Amino acid sequence: MALPTFFIIGAAKAGTTSLHFYLDQHPEIGMSAVKEPHFFAGPENGLPFPPERIGDLAAYEAIFDPRYRVRGEASPSYTNAPRREGVPERIKELVPAAKLIYLVRDPVERTLSHYQHSVASGKEQRPLDEALADLDDPHSYLACHSLYGRQLELYLRRFPAEETMVVDQAELLGDRGAVLRRAFGFLDVDPDFTSEQFEAELWRTSDRRVSPPGQHGLISRCIAPRTRWVPPAARRSLRRAYERAFWRPLEKPSLSDEQRARLQEFYAPDVERLRALTGQAFAGWSV
């Protein structure tokens, strides 16, 4: 049995699935058989744990191959405070020498993508304007995942800054080779490894479909737990084929000038906080 040595802690809708896939190509890295085990995530806002969560320690250890010295998983729920509290503390207690990779993205674009994903999965029924109305609520699901400075600060209270790597999703898309070399070096594996699989792009927004009522819950409760051992590529292929056949295409929402300006103003203080914590410019962001 084995525990992970590093975590991709988020953010949701910032490329964690892709990074999990790319890192798994490296012969010295063993990524979890289940991409998002959510093991360290507490109940969300007082609600029960998600049905797909692996909550038993033995079952959690079983998704990691002990033959690999470097092992990782990717659960975006690990940067969702205060909706989920205490994650850095739980990780520190069980894996005190863990390394952390935090993927971030222009917070305005991430918020829009998260709303779109929630509509597709049937979790969000409100028009965009209504969904954005509660950003000031500290438990807003759209805001929590986008407040990177606040989330990172919680980890830096428990883990050394040198054991934390923050990556802009735009860099992963635009200069993937350089980002992966940096990640491999950070994880202390051969930084020069390359693969033709690094050209693959997973879960593009254009592929998203709208889940009919009850379908997403059925998949999460009944199908996902029984198919988590199927190779990820096969799972993705089967799910995409099913969705294309039975689900309607997802319409992309658009922000009005007023909505965009409000989001930029809301996120600006936290983006400055992130820049101060990391020393990174995030120059391509709209904030």
Secondary structure by P-SEA (a helix, b strand, c coil): cccccccccccccccaaaaaaaaaacccccccccccccccccccccccccccccccaaaaaaaccccccccccccccccccccccaaaaaaaacccbbbbbbbbcaaaaaaaaaaaaaaaacccccccccccccccccccccccccaaaaaaaaaaaccccccbbbbcaaaaaacaaaaaaaaaaaaccccccccccccccccccccbbbbccaaaaaaacccccccccccaaaaaaaaaaaaaacccbbbbbbbcaaaaaaaaaaaaaaaaaaaaacccccccccc
